[in-house]
């Protein structure tokens, strides 16, 4: 018996070494951890249970029958993060460059199926060079199996991808179908075709970083939801993110004991809005002062900065936050901001996370670039997302809510449950100056007259009371009581039940 046990330990030791000491040292030299080192940081200590440690590929072409390494380039299994179960896979770059084979894909598909059956999240750590060329169509078939499961799991369990090295070719499409993608600066990149192919086809000379590095995908393409300086920081932040997320669409949002009094008031909010209506202020100051313990996990912080999205807690329960940012483009909605917020709203609705919306929006961004770039359809995505959402929706208008953007930002007309406004709110078709110049075009030559008209319009519409008179605003609240009012509102809405008409699925304007 002892000999058998010794043999098992020897085989485990070989499998845990992956591609061997030399390749592990090369991985470390690039500033990267190995697959198993990453999992040990991501998961609670000693919680990882590995599956399929001894699986090997079955390819015999191109001399592959003489190159077999246990695990075949991916480490799979399950563990816990702060006591909550998650399924995980980590591509092992030390084994065939982490390339995907038929058996490699089957290992991933196996835990995807288990994650859906058990209604718990799945996290994938990517560090690989694409499909294994030696296997040809068998590897491509493996990709298809993984992709199909990504789609079926969407909206059922949270799916998170962390890009920690190369992610190229077919490998990019699985992360693209997950809920969130995070990258590591300088060591990770994503692209469908690499720099060499780009050079051959288009004659462009470009580096991997310029083509698909973290800076590109967090600021320009919006593919990635965030980036971190190294593997350790990325994995620690993934642990933090998981604390905000439900285990599944049936799991309910996590509740964590909070030391922050739900009844807390903050008098500094009474002076947050500047006297000058054209002067900006930082909406993140409001968010941090209202949510539990100033803890806000922002998503896509470097893209479309005119809108802010992310997770926080109120009275210990997770909420999704959407907020116009007056510091950037005066908080207008444009194509990028609309897409960014729409996807986030839909994620929250999938997983029953209440949505709190802070509104200070002067309208949609005008211009030929926006109109020709599809602003109408992109703006409709956000409208559609809010309108179809059945989760509790609490909206607070802090200052401007003009034109169609007022409707889009979780208004009462889109089934907002609680719609509050500060006394500084201005709800109108457009700003007073623009409105007066259209209504009294014949008086434009008289600055004194047009000035009076602007003042008249301000007194009539540049306030929250016209909307309140019609029931579009439930209450005009004092800024310092914002936390208390939102917390109480969310507590009241905990039992909300709302169902949309039956349909196979909707047809959101993609």
LOFI-996331 format. One line per field, with one value per residue (C-alpha): residue number from 1; residue in one letter; x, y, z. Coordinates in steps of 0.02 Angstrom, whole numbers, plus 50000, padded with zeros to 5 digits. Example, Ala and Ser with C-alpha at 12.3 -4.5 7.8 and 13.67 -1.06 7.14 Angstrom:
residues 2
num	(1 2)
residu	(A S)
x	(50615 50684)
y	(49775 49947)
z	(50390 50357)
//
This chain:
residues 510
num	(1 2 3 4 5 6 7 8 9 10 11 12 13 14 15 16 17 18 19 20 21 22 23 24 25 26 27 28 29 30 31 32 33 34 35 36 37 38 39 40 41 42 43 44 45 46 47 48 49 50 51 52 53 54 55 56 57 58 59 60 61 62 63 64 65 66 67 68 69 70 71 72 73 74 75 76 77 78 79 80 81 82 83 84 85 86 87 88 89 90 91 92 93 94 95 96 97 98 99 100 101 102 103 104 105 106 107 108 109 110 111 112 113 114 115 116 117 118 119 120 121 122 123 124 125 126 127 128 129 130 131 132 133 134 135 136 137 138 139 140 141 142 143 144 145 146 147 148 149 150 151 152 153 154 155 156 157 158 159 160 161 162 163 164 165 166 167 168 169 170 171 172 173 174 175 176 177 178 179 180 181 182 183 184 185 186 187 188 189 190 191 192 193 194 195 196 197 198 199 200 201 202 203 204 205 206 207 208 209 210 211 212 213 214 215 216 217 218 219 220 221 222 223 224 225 226 227 228 229 230 231 232 233 234 235 236 237 238 239 240 241 242 243 244 245 246 247 248 249 250 251 252 253 254 255 256 257 258 259 260 261 262 263 264 265 266 267 268 269 270 271 272 273 274 275 276 277 278 279 280 281 282 283 284 285 286 287 288 289 290 291 292 293 294 295 296 297 298 299 300 301 302 303 304 305 306 307 308 309 310 311 312 313 314 315 316 317 318 319 320 321 322 323 324 325 326 327 328 329 330 331 332 333 334 335 336 337 338 339 340 341 342 343 344 345 346 347 348 349 350 351 352 353 354 355 356 357 358 359 360 361 362 363 364 365 366 367 368 369 370 371 372 373 374 375 376 377 378 379 380 381 382 383 384 385 386 387 388 389 390 391 392 393 394 395 396 397 398 399 400 401 402 403 404 405 406 407 408 409 410 411 412 413 414 415 416 417 418 419 420 421 422 423 424 425 426 427 428 429 430 431 432 433 434 435 436 437 438 439 440 441 442 443 444 445 446 447 448 449 450 451 452 453 454 455 456 457 458 459 460 461 462 463 464 465 466 467 468 469 470 471 472 473 474 475 476 477 478 479 480 481 482 483 484 485 486 487 488 489 490 491 492 493 494 495 496 497 498 499 500 501 502 503 504 505 506 507 508 509 510)
residu	(X X X X X X X X X X X X X X X X X X X X X X X X X X X X X X X X X X X X X X X X X X X X X X X X X X X X X X X X X X X X X X X X X X X X X X X X X X X X X X X X X X X X X X X X X X X X X X X X X X X X X X X X X X X X X X X X X X X X X X X X X X X X X X X X X X X X X X X X X X X X X X X X X X X X X X X X X X X X X X X X X X X X X X X X X X X X X X X X X X X X X X X X X X X X X X X X X X X X X X X X X X X X X X X X X X X X X X X X X X X X X X X X X X X X X X X X X X X X X X X X X X X X X X X X X X X X X X X X X X X X X X X X X X X X X X X X X X X X X X X X X X X X X X X X X X X X X X X X X X X X X X X X X X X X X X X X X X X X X X X X X X X X X X X X X X X X X X X X X X X X X X X X X X X X X X X X X X X X X X X X X X X X X X X X X X X X X X X X X X X X X X X X X X X X X X X X X X X X X X X X X X X X X X X X X X X X X X X X X X X X X X X X X X X X X X X X X X X X X X X X X X X X X X X X X X X X X X X X X X X X X X X X X X X X X X X X X X X X X X X X X X X X X X X X X X X X X X X X X X X X X X X X X X X X X X)
x	(50000 50139 50217 50050 50032 50211 50175 50021 50123 50258 50130 50051 50220 50255 50084 50106 50270 50178 50307 50452 50569 50649 50484 50423 50579 50546 50368 50432 50561 50419 50344 50205 50148 50113 49935 49937 50018 49879 49744 49822 49812 49636 49558 49548 49697 49692 49518 49565 49504 49582 49500 49581 49760 49819 49727 49839 49807 49775 49861 49987 50028 50188 50276 50149 50136 50309 50262 50134 50120 49989 49854 49878 49899 49752 49720 49536 49434 49340 49373 49306 49328 49289 49195 49087 49107 49177 49234 49399 49516 49690 49783 49962 50081 50223 50134 50129 50110 49939 49872 49701 49683 49529 49559 49609 49440 49348 49424 49357 49187 49172 49186 49075 48939 48969 48963 48793 48722 48777 48731 48899 49015 49159 49323 49445 49628 49695 49878 49889 49934 49773 49727 49853 49902 49951 49770 49687 49498 49490 49554 49430 49291 49350 49332 49154 49109 49175 49088 48920 48931 48978 48816 48708 48785 48757 48632 48630 48797 48927 49070 49233 49389 49560 49686 49859 49964 49934 49756 49745 49644 49497 49546 49477 49297 49264 49313 49214 49055 49085 49018 49181 49357 49507 49688 49864 49962 50117 50105 49934 49858 49707 49685 49605 49755 49930 50057 50136 49971 49926 50093 50065 49885 49882 50067 50046 50190 50120 50174 50068 50042 49986 49872 49787 49868 49776 49790 49700 49561 49523 49523 49478 49393 49302 49339 49415 49326 49486 49674 49797 49984 50028 49956 49944 49842 49727 49688 49660 49538 49446 49421 49350 49235 49166 49107 48986 48915 48775 48819 48685 48526 48431 48555 48507 48632 48763 48734 48887 48884 48917 48979 48908 48745 48606 48531 48693 48674 48810 48788 48933 48814 48711 48851 48905 48811 48899 48801 48851 48748 48889 49021 49063 49077 49136 48991 49107 49110 48922 48937 49074 48980 48817 48869 48928 49101 49148 49177 49146 49208 49210 49191 49270 49342 49453 49322 49178 49217 49062 48966 49017 48964 49009 48960 48935 48831 48688 48649 48765 48677 48751 48686 48735 48774 48752 48794 48822 48992 48983 49174 49184 49091 48969 48899 48816 48765 48859 48872 49011 48930 48763 48837 48941 48795 48672 48777 48800 48614 48575 48703 48623 48450 48510 48569 48435 48552 48456 48507 48536 48551 48621 48567 48649 48632 48615 48564 48643 48806 48770 48877 48900 49024 48896 48748 48845 48917 48745 48702 48517 48538 48671 48565 48418 48520 48524 48340 48299 48405 48322 48148 48161 48243 48129 48247 48220 48267 48300 48342 48405 48415 48548 48549 48512 48394 48361 48274 48266 48412 48294 48182 48326 48408 48289 48145 47974 47912 48032 47960 48075 48016 48077 48122 48196 48266 48370 48302 48440 48366 48318 48199 48155 48158 48319 48420 48337 48448 48417 48231 48209 48304 48188 48026 48066 48171 48101 48175 48353 48409 48363 48481 48376 48215 48293 48377 48207 48137 48279 48245 48060 48097 48217 48086 47955 48053 48230 48172 48104 47929 47842 47891 47841 47671 47640 47703 47857 47962 47907 47993 48109 48235 48370 48544 48612 48475 48517 48594 48451 48317 48398 48434 48256 48188 48292 48236 48054 48083 48162 48003 47970 47895 47880 47877 47888 47772 47828 47946 48081 48202 48200 48280 48385 48449 48625)
y	(50000 50120 50097 50140 50296 50346 50325 50437 50573 50561 50580 50728 50811 50792 50864 51012 51057 51087 51121 51100 51209 51294 51355 51406 51513 51590 51630 51715 51810 51888 51952 51822 51690 51510 51444 51358 51506 51616 51499 51490 51680 51692 51559 51538 51447 51258 51268 51219 51050 51007 50904 50809 50832 50683 50718 50713 50755 50619 50699 50593 50711 50814 50713 50758 50576 50599 50762 50731 50831 50791 50925 50974 51160 51205 51185 51163 51137 51228 51317 51457 51646 51710 51549 51557 51422 51464 51357 51405 51368 51437 51417 51357 51447 51329 51184 51204 51391 51361 51320 51241 51059 50950 50878 51048 51115 50966 51005 51183 51128 51002 51135 51255 51123 51093 51279 51298 51142 51201 51384 51459 51582 51533 51627 51597 51651 51668 51654 51563 51574 51515 51348 51207 51206 51023 50972 51074 51061 50961 51113 51225 51107 51122 51311 51291 51182 51314 51457 51367 51347 51530 51577 51456 51514 51698 51774 51614 51628 51767 51732 51827 51825 51885 51906 51877 51849 51827 51794 51777 51703 51597 51619 51797 51750 51655 51805 51919 51825 51830 51967 52052 52055 52119 52133 52151 52300 52267 52076 52041 52075 52022 52019 51911 51924 51962 52092 51977 51942 52127 52169 52041 52090 52279 52323 52405 52388 52375 52297 52177 52313 52441 52315 52240 52290 52340 52526 52498 52389 52493 52664 52639 52475 52452 52265 52263 52323 52364 52337 52308 52327 52144 51971 51991 52152 52081 51926 52021 52136 51985 51923 52094 52094 51922 51987 52102 51970 51844 51662 51649 51726 51636 51666 51840 51979 51951 52033 52085 52161 52348 52465 52613 52678 52669 52825 52924 53101 53203 53392 53417 53358 53515 53614 53486 53572 53734 53897 53916 53788 53775 53730 53544 53438 53259 53136 53008 53117 53091 52904 52879 52982 52888 52704 52593 52638 52728 52559 52573 52448 52547 52460 52531 52680 52730 52721 52843 52939 53046 52905 52809 52629 52504 52404 52464 52418 52500 52430 52285 52232 52247 52381 52434 52619 52718 52904 53045 53129 53320 53326 53250 53325 53400 53225 53212 53045 52991 52826 52756 52807 52735 52567 52560 52594 52485 52329 52361 52389 52225 52132 52199 52150 51974 51945 52041 52179 52340 52491 52664 52802 52976 53096 53257 53253 53401 53289 53187 53243 53335 53326 53236 53111 53053 53048 52958 52842 52779 52883 52849 52661 52667 52785 52668 52527 52619 52663 52482 52415 52526 52496 52305 52297 52226 52247 52386 52553 52708 52870 53035 53192 53306 53445 53440 53316 53386 53320 53137 53102 53136 52995 52876 52890 52776 52899 52863 52831 52683 52602 52687 52634 52783 52944 53077 53249 53374 53553 53599 53486 53560 53451 53522 53492 53593 53724 53893 53989 53874 53862 54052 54080 53960 54018 54203 54203 54372 54452 54391 54565 54634 54564 54637 54558 54388 54394 54415 54272 54159 54207 54172 54000 53963 54007 53900 53746 53749 53662 53493 53551 53544 53360 53333 53412 53279 53134 53105 53143 53054 53172 53322 53275 53365 53321 53276 53144 53054 52898 52876 52898 52779 52647 52651 52647 52495 52407 52441 52371 52207 52111 52189 52071 52124 52016 52066 51985 51810 51807 51692 51836 52021 52107 52244 52367 52297)
z	(50000 50044 49872 49790 49897 49857 49672 49688 49774 49640 49502 49591 49611 49425 49380 49498 49413 49248 49114 49235 49338 49188 49119 49292 49312 49142 49196 49354 49252 49153 49315 49312 49435 49385 49367 49536 49623 49557 49619 49791 49802 49731 49842 50029 50104 50074 49996 49817 49758 49591 49454 49310 49369 49265 49102 48948 48766 48636 48487 48393 48249 48232 48367 48501 48556 48633 48722 48858 49019 49153 49162 48979 49008 49119 49305 49349 49507 49642 49806 49912 49921 50094 50124 49966 49832 49660 49514 49435 49292 49263 49100 49127 49010 49059 48972 48782 48807 48885 48711 48701 48648 48639 48814 48884 48825 48900 49069 49061 48995 49137 49272 49173 49180 49365 49403 49317 49399 49570 49538 49586 49494 49382 49367 49224 49230 49053 49003 48837 48654 48574 48495 48488 48305 48305 48341 48205 48201 48363 48457 48366 48415 48594 48584 48521 48670 48791 48698 48701 48889 48911 48826 48925 49089 49048 49169 49273 49363 49367 49246 49272 49162 49218 49077 49153 48998 48812 48757 48569 48428 48483 48665 48667 48632 48792 48900 48784 48829 49016 49130 49175 49105 49202 49142 49211 49147 49041 49049 48973 48804 48700 48513 48379 48262 48324 48268 48139 48051 48058 47976 47839 47799 47826 47826 47997 48119 48294 48460 48561 48692 48562 48480 48632 48796 48954 48913 48747 48814 48969 48884 48700 48658 48826 48814 48989 49146 49239 49248 49389 49407 49441 49468 49656 49651 49517 49618 49779 49689 49618 49796 49839 49687 49729 49898 49805 49686 49713 49685 49551 49483 49621 49762 49820 49851 49988 50157 50256 50430 50417 50551 50455 50529 50397 50476 50460 50393 50309 50312 50190 50052 50077 49994 49863 49721 49668 49661 49479 49379 49251 49380 49397 49553 49579 49586 49665 49821 49835 49805 49935 50065 50041 50028 50170 50236 50074 49991 49803 49674 49512 49345 49185 49278 49130 48992 48959 49118 49097 49180 49336 49370 49505 49657 49835 49987 50079 50252 50211 50049 49875 49757 49582 49562 49400 49405 49282 49311 49293 49299 49123 48975 49102 49127 48956 48886 48730 48638 48747 48912 48858 48811 48969 49084 48987 49004 49189 49218 49129 49235 49394 49332 49288 49465 49561 49619 49661 49557 49630 49499 49531 49394 49337 49149 49031 48885 48747 48667 48504 48346 48182 48256 48383 48264 48128 48259 48306 48460 48435 48446 48582 48687 48662 48739 48906 48893 48852 48996 49126 49056 49058 49230 49364 49513 49641 49560 49665 49574 49642 49534 49608 49478 49292 49210 49037 48884 48835 48951 49097 49037 49004 49176 49273 49274 49350 49173 49157 49313 49437 49609 49710 49620 49732 49695 49789 49797 49673 49539 49371 49269 49099 48912 48902 48996 49030 48909 48762 48799 48810 48649 48557 48638 48617 48461 48409 48566 48539 48488 48660 48794 48935 48875 48839 49009 49091 48988 49044 49226 49203 49131 49275 49404 49319 49267 49340 49498 49549 49595 49426 49413 49595 49562 49430 49537 49430 49584 49743 49863 49864 49998 50096 50030 50202 50224 50060 50138 50259 50126 50001 50133 50197 50020 49974 50132 50088 49913 49969 49934 49763 49634 49453 49297 49114 48986 48932 48785 48718 48740 48704 48555 48634 48502 48487)
//
